[in-house]
Amino acid sequence: MPSTSTTLRIPLAAALRHPGNARPVVTRAELDGLAGVAAEIEAGKPVAIDLMLERVPEGIVVRGNITATWNSACSRCLEPVGGEISVHVDELFEPHPLEGETYKLDEDVIDLEPLVRDALLLELPPAPLCKDDCAGLCVTCGSNRNETQCDCVTTELDPRWAALRSLEI
């Protein structure tokens, strides 16, 4: 199992020390795991990385695509759900990064792991669904309404919302 600490730490060759020079980085790496609000990328699952590193006067611009598979539980019925995310990145690594805007560029190495983790984390679905019309779980008996019809009566309205029902919009 490759370690992200070495796979995503790219030594800067002499060619990347001159503005205008570029170097491709195409690899697969395994993260230690990445959890978003509801979905996650499991530890040990490969992440496909296809990037171009280009030297600019400010530092190094990293452009390309990062692809990974995610899994979760449906936010309505709790059934397993998963998918693939692919995110385009276009970021600057510089010696003196701006907090939250650019990434740190060391003199002899570029560490792509923070960029990969940030990009994937922002693309994970916050409330994944198994299907768009998922009926979810019955609030009374807990049965999965995608699989069975229950006889529970759900006409009782929450009294906390009573004031809103009187509004005419």
FENHUNOR-V141340 format. One record per residue. N is the residue number from 1. RES is the residue in one letter. SS is DSSP state (~ for helix, > for strand, _ for the rest). D_CENTER is the distance of its C-alpha to the mean C-alpha in Angstrom with 1 decimal. Layout:
BEGIN
n: {N	N}
res: {RES	RES}
ss: {SS	SS}
d_center: {D_CENTER	D_CENTER}
END
This chain:
BEGIN
n: {1	2	3	4	5	6	7	8	9	10	11	12	13	14	15	16	17	18	19	20	21	22	23	24	25	26	27	28	29	30	31	32	33	34	35	36	37	38	39	40	41	42	43	44	45	46	47	48	49	50	51	52	53	54	55	56	57	58	59	60	61	62	63	64	65	66	67	68	69	70	71	72	73	74	75	76	77	78	79	80	81	82	83	84	85	86	87	88	89	90	91	92	93	94	95	96	97	98	99	100	101	102	103	104	105	106	107	108	109	110	111	112	113	114	115	116	117	118	119	120	121	122	123	124	125	126	127	128	129	130	131	132	133	134	135	136	137	138	139	140	141	142	143	144	145	146	147	148	149	150	151	152	153	154	155	156	157	158	159	160	161	162	163	164	165	166	167	168	169}
res: {M	P	S	T	S	T	T	L	R	I	P	L	A	A	A	L	R	H	P	G	N	A	R	P	V	V	T	R	A	E	L	D	G	L	A	G	V	A	A	E	I	E	A	G	K	P	V	A	I	D	L	M	L	E	R	V	P	E	G	I	V	V	R	G	N	I	T	A	T	W	N	S	A	C	S	R	C	L	E	P	V	G	G	E	I	S	V	H	V	D	E	L	F	E	P	H	P	L	E	G	E	T	Y	K	L	D	E	D	V	I	D	L	E	P	L	V	R	D	A	L	L	L	E	L	P	P	A	P	L	C	K	D	D	C	A	G	L	C	V	T	C	G	S	N	R	N	E	T	Q	C	D	C	V	T	T	E	L	D	P	R	W	A	A	L	R	S	L	E	I}
ss: {_	_	_	~	~	~	~	_	>	>	>	_	_	~	~	~	~	_	_	_	_	>	>	>	>	>	>	>	>	>	_	_	_	>	>	_	_	_	_	>	>	_	_	_	_	>	>	>	>	>	>	>	>	>	>	>	_	_	>	>	>	>	>	>	>	>	>	>	>	>	>	>	>	_	_	_	_	_	_	>	>	>	>	>	>	>	>	>	>	>	>	>	>	>	_	_	_	_	_	_	_	_	>	>	_	_	_	_	>	>	>	_	~	~	~	~	~	~	~	~	~	~	~	_	_	_	_	_	_	_	_	_	_	_	_	_	>	_	_	_	_	_	_	>	_	_	_	_	_	_	_	_	_	_	_	_	_	_	~	~	~	~	~	~	~	_	_	_	_}
d_center: {21.4	20.3	19.4	16.5	19.1	21.3	19.2	17.1	20.1	22.0	25.6	26.8	29.8	32.8	31.8	28.8	31.2	32.7	31.2	30.4	29.7	26.5	25.0	22.5	20.0	19.1	18.0	16.1	14.9	14.1	12.0	13.6	10.9	7.8	8.2	6.9	9.9	10.6	8.3	7.8	7.8	11.5	13.4	15.4	13.4	13.6	11.1	13.0	13.6	16.1	17.0	20.2	21.4	24.2	26.6	27.5	29.9	27.3	25.4	23.0	20.7	17.8	16.9	15.4	12.5	9.8	9.4	8.3	9.4	8.2	10.9	12.3	15.5	16.5	16.8	20.4	22.0	20.0	20.2	17.6	15.1	12.4	11.3	9.8	7.3	8.8	8.3	11.6	12.2	15.5	16.0	19.2	20.2	23.5	26.0	25.9	22.4	22.1	20.1	16.7	17.6	18.2	17.8	20.7	22.8	25.2	28.5	28.2	24.5	21.1	18.2	15.0	13.0	12.2	11.0	8.8	7.3	7.2	6.0	2.8	3.0	4.6	3.8	3.7	7.5	9.5	12.6	12.4	15.9	17.8	19.7	20.3	23.6	22.8	25.8	24.3	26.6	30.1	30.3	33.8	33.9	30.2	30.6	28.0	29.3	27.8	30.2	33.2	35.2	36.3	39.4	38.0	39.1	36.4	38.6	38.8	37.0	35.5	38.3	35.9	35.1	38.8	39.2	36.5	38.3	41.3	39.6	40.5	37.8}
END
